[in-house]
């Protein structure tokens, strides 16, 4: 399919993009006829090795590893048939003669080596994260994919977005795009590209002489620094992993133009607030506070001592992440909050609540020898926490150590041991943080709501990253369970279709 005519540098931009969209011509393949070629699983990063089956006796067969010329005897059930050379770097893997793990990984790897990161597999588009920027998301690329059938151009997330948009217009039904993958696979980045596409094709043309207004895409982009500061963290596989799921609705009016957008979140990983694995760290905002704010403000307003190592809820894992510039990210967060109409009072209140969450972890207790109750060992932290929460310190301490519970029709004072009080502090910390996060989402939605009439929407569901740790939190187990059910649904949907 020829590219749309473009002028000047636009043509060069499309030509440059094509290098990362089309695979190069496949060279002459080695003689395949008369040979039984296959894959066998091997340890290491490659996962599979290319073999030629020389001789088979029952379930045992003698094979030759092509790359090392090593002879082995393996079980025939471990061998996965290799696809003919004509399927090398196949655009749609559902067309492969043998749809097995070895063949799929080889096809993805060969395309990835040639800087082609998108591949179709039936109804799905698979993206392999290149961990670098490719020039395949420009305006001219959007123009090329606009209104095209999926078979007319190479695989791209823009094609998936355009199909959803076209189906919404044709069927007058809401559409949704599901983006899943393990942590670090590039889900959030592809979500941004889908929003970029919707914003571009649904943008309302500006009248001549009219002042430039911020688009829905720009507003969603402004939400990202805020949501990433309070909802993203370093994990073992990803230095900027989204620790919550989000569903973004891009609403269109009767004229198929953008009307507004809104964000819905779920499964915020609150357990990260009080515990992190050794190679991880807490949410970015806590470290941005120490790096981005003046020390006088930290001491006098937030009642902190300017060293994150001194806070138990922050020092479980890795405090310093080279790829995350906390100073620069703090500036972006501040700029975004100004654009999203956060007041100075609101910003200060949020920071005080974040400081209180940190101080909760430093409340020290000692067990009473006479009874099951406990006492505050160092009143400084509980006094600071109470001051930040704007509640009387004595009442706060009493509620933690000796809360009143309802027994029948009467209220009874109950003494709590140190473990119970620690649990209460952690629960309060998680509850406060989630309420702040929910308030931030509502604030962003208020900025995205243009009050224009809506007809239908295209939704983008960005599920938090799948990971398996030595110690898995409840939220991570819920995320993993979501993925298992998602994979089951996809398989049933494909086969029934």
Protein Blocks (a to p, Z undefined) as FASTA:
>chain_A
ZZdddehjlmmmmmmmmmmmbccdddddddfehpacdddddedjkopacdddfbdghjbc
cdddfklopacdddfklpccdddfklgoifblklpmblcfklmmmmmmmmmmnopabdce
hjbccdddehiacdflbfklmmmmgopafklpccdfklmmmmmmmmmmmnopacdddded
dehilmmmmmmmmmmmmmmmmpccddehiacdddfklmmmmmmmmmmmmmgccdfklcbb
cfbdcdddddddfkopafbdcdddehiafklmmoccfkbccdfklmmmmmmpcfklmmmm
nopghiaklpmklmmmcfbdfklcfklmmmmmmmmmmmnopafklmmmmmmmmmmmmmmm
mpccdddfkbmbdcdfblmlmmmmmmmnopafklmmmmmmmccddehjaccdddddfklm
mmmmmmmmmmmmmmmmmmmmmmmmmmmpnoiacfbdcdddddddddddfbdcfklmmmmm
mmmmmmmmmmmmmmmZZ
